[in-house]
């Protein structure tokens, strides 16, 4: 995992939490229960014991609903801003290792499989 940017309010584009919240803000739907469950798998495979992003599942769902609701009004720019605010807020609550998690790094083969399941890519 890269630790090139551990800014306490920033998540890389490949970070699964950023991807879920931004997808909702862009009209991609709300995160499913199985997508949120996949976070625990990422935690187990790529983060030290006692750390993990799955603990943010409820906050991710709330943020995604809010951003999707704003997008549904036609306020696309405000929906993107909503996503950025929520991503920054969640990033500030994470450890450096949790912030540096990205589905596009580390072990691409395993992460591609997880990403495909999380985001419905085949």
C-alpha positions in Angstrom: 0.0 0.0 0.0 1.2 3.4 -0.9 1.5 6.0 1.9 2.4 8.8 -0.4 -0.5 10.9 0.7 -1.7 10.5 4.2 -3.3 13.9 4.5 -5.9 13.4 7.2 -8.7 14.7 5.0 -7.9 13.0 1.8 -8.7 9.6 0.3 -7.1 8.4 -3.0 -9.4 8.0 -6.0 -9.1 4.2 -5.7 -10.2 4.1 -2.1 -13.3 2.0 -1.7 -15.1 4.5 0.5 -14.5 7.3 -1.9 -15.7 5.1 -4.8 -18.9 4.2 -3.0 -19.8 7.8 -2.0 -18.8 9.3 -5.3 -20.8 6.7 -7.2 -23.9 7.7 -5.3 -23.3 11.4 -6.0 -22.9 10.6 -9.7 -26.1 8.6 -10.0 -24.6 5.2 -9.6 -26.9 4.1 -6.9 -26.5 3.5 -3.2 -24.0 1.0 -1.8 -25.4 -2.5 -1.4 -25.1 -4.6 1.8 -22.7 -6.9 -0.1 -20.5 -4.0 -1.2 -20.3 -2.8 2.4 -19.6 -6.3 3.6 -16.6 -6.4 1.1 -15.0 -3.7 3.2 -14.4 -6.3 6.0 -12.6 -8.5 3.5 -10.4 -5.7 2.4 -9.7 -4.9 6.1 -8.6 -8.5 6.8 -6.4 -8.7 3.7 -4.7 -5.4 3.7 -4.8 -3.6 7.1 -3.1 -4.3 10.4 -5.1 -6.0 13.2 -7.3 -3.5 15.0 -7.7 -1.2 12.0 -10.4 -1.3 9.3 -12.7 0.7 7.1 -15.7 -1.6 7.6 -16.4 0.3 10.8 -17.6 3.2 8.7 -20.4 1.3 6.9 -23.3 3.1 8.5 -21.7 6.5 7.9 -21.0 5.5 4.2 -24.7 4.6 3.8 -25.8 7.9 5.3 -23.4 9.9 3.2 -24.4 8.1 0.0 -28.1 8.6 0.7 -27.6 12.3 1.2 -25.5 12.8 -1.9 -27.9 10.7 -4.0 -30.8 12.7 -2.7 -29.1 16.0 -3.7 -28.3 14.5 -7.2 -32.0 13.5 -7.6 -32.9 17.2 -7.4 -30.7 17.9 -10.4 -28.0 19.6 -8.4 -25.1 17.6 -9.7 -22.4 20.0 -8.7 -23.7 20.2 -5.1 -23.9 16.4 -5.0 -20.2 16.1 -5.9 -19.4 18.7 -3.3 -21.5 16.7 -0.8 -19.4 13.6 -1.6 -16.2 15.5 -1.2 -17.3 16.8 2.2 -18.3 13.3 3.5 -15.1 11.7 2.1 -13.0 14.4 3.9 -14.9 13.9 7.1 -14.5 10.2 7.1 -10.8 10.4 6.1 -10.2 12.6 9.1 -11.5 9.8 11.3 -9.1 7.2 9.8 -5.7 6.0 10.6 -2.9 6.5 8.0 -3.2 2.8 7.0 -6.9 3.1 6.6 -6.6 6.2 4.4 -3.9 4.7 2.2 -6.1 1.6 1.3 -6.9 1.7 -2.3 -8.4 -1.0 -4.5 -6.1 -0.2 -7.4 -2.9 -0.9 -5.4 -1.0 -3.7 -3.7 -2.2 -7.0 -5.1 -4.0 -6.1 -8.3 -5.3 -9.6 -9.1 -7.0 -10.1 -5.7 -8.2 -6.5 -5.6 -9.6 -6.7 -9.1 -11.7 -9.6 -8.0 -13.0 -7.8 -4.9 -13.5 -4.6 -6.9 -15.5 -6.5 -9.5 -17.8 -7.9 -6.9 -18.1 -4.6 -5.0 -18.9 -2.5 -8.1 -20.6 -5.1 -10.4 -17.8 -5.1 -12.9 -17.2 -8.3 -14.9 
